[in-house]
């Protein structure tokens, strides 16, 4: 009787562990410099297991982008319902602003962002995936939230897609660029980020009264 | 009589030529992959000339960052005077917005931006230089312009530094991220950028009436 060559499928837990641990290796070595040996070792799995789960390094990186984009997007989806009950425009925009800043300024997202920007010329499909699965979906969620606030007459938002992008940009342009460029030496403090959020909320609400 | 070993100094023109041509090589090869052989060949100079002018590859890249940051910043400086004569808040903000979008969304700036972001972990000094010489100075210029508009009572801008960052973010967040991530496949059209500018000007003016 032949021994079956079928191997047990990779568990979701092991897959998640490989994804979780891969980011630090990519950050440390760069995408090109990270070897599948190191990526497997970081997750305490064999290289074979890594190949079975993701095909190759690009497959692992693509799965990492999907996972991290979902981690940012998923908490936005329920906000649309929240907007139907929120009491004031100020409270609504503050909720959207704080959630955006907290999720998008997280260290993991900023690290992944740097990696994808670095590789988007060589691997345009990875940049496009990040754009479509990250930016486009979060922007659409914010725009839906603003549409609800417009329908409830709490704010006037005739161009919700553009206004959603403005809100994100007002909040994130400086904190995000600071992380990308000067962040290693001068991270933005929680107090500075709170000032950016306060000012952004106030300006956005005034612009849409 | 000994032949003098002194060589003629590198002309400003030749220096500028090396800087001008280096960006395409860095974009093509990545910072790490670009060799001084290729960088010298691209500018039709000897490797010795390149070393004499910039010391090494990092010196050349640093000089490139300085030059490109100045190219963006220099046209902002005269805007403060313009703000003293501009007729309306709308015209003033449109002038600032169009100048910001045109300069910062230029292909050279966006290419350099990607390169610096990719290397800022390994070479933090380059990221900090870009931040200080690019962002900080342009933000300060915009803030000065807004202060003039506040003094002239065309707008109310009690926090000019934060408002300057908001204006830049409203205009640049989406176009810039689109270039960084999806830009290779889906560049933003002139018409789409014009819509972003129109909406940004209108929202900023309403927020600061």
Interface residues (C-beta under 8 A of the other chain):
Chain A: X27 X30 X114 X116 X117 X118 X120 X121 X122 X124 X127 X128 X130 X131 X132 X134 X135 X139 X159 X162 X163 X165 X166 X168 X169 X170 X171 X172 X173 X174 X177 X178 X180 X181 X182 X183 X184 X185 X186 X195 X196 X199 X200 X203 X204 X206 X207 X208 X209
Chain B: X27 X30 X114 X116 X117 X118 X120 X121 X122 X124 X127 X128 X130 X131 X132 X134 X135 X139 X159 X162 X163 X165 X166 X168 X169 X170 X171 X172 X173 X174 X177 X178 X180 X181 X182 X183 X184 X185 X186 X195 X196 X199 X200 X203 X204 X206 X207 X208 X209
